Amino acid sequence: MLVIDKSLTAHKVVRADFSSGRNKEDAINKTLEKLNPVIPENGKIVEFEVKTYTTPVTRRTYAVSVVVYNVFERRKSIEEYTLKERRKLIAMVLEAFNYNPKVLNISELARVFGVSRDSIYYDIEQILKEAGKSK
């Protein structure tokens, strides 16, 4: 059974593979050699399971490996935010302060986002207009 946390902002991945080998260790190593390269560097393993079995007739040993991992997206720096993302962030702050633009430090926002003060003023104007809070 696998429980998936939907609140986690990551790609959720389940991978499985199998291999046969001369013995348990050989079969396990072969499955791991197949799975390890497909797990990205930014992947965080949540669960991992390896089981082996040997067929009675052929006496071949098989290993089955299942890995569950999350892949987190690279966080962008605030200077890389798009206009829409910047406005969404500013809107969240304004909403938290009852749409009072006086709580914002315009110069600091402009510096942090790498835009002009006029851009920030225009963003605030548009946010207030959309929220029906024009003053």
Secondary structure, DSSP 4 states (H G I P E B T S, - for coil): -----TTS-SEEEEEEEEEEESSHHHHHHHHHHHHGGGS-TTEEEEEEEEEEEE-TTT--EEEEEEEEEEEPPPPPPGGG--HHHHHHHHHHHHHHTTT-GGGS-HHHHHHHHTS-HHHHHHHHHHHHHHTT---
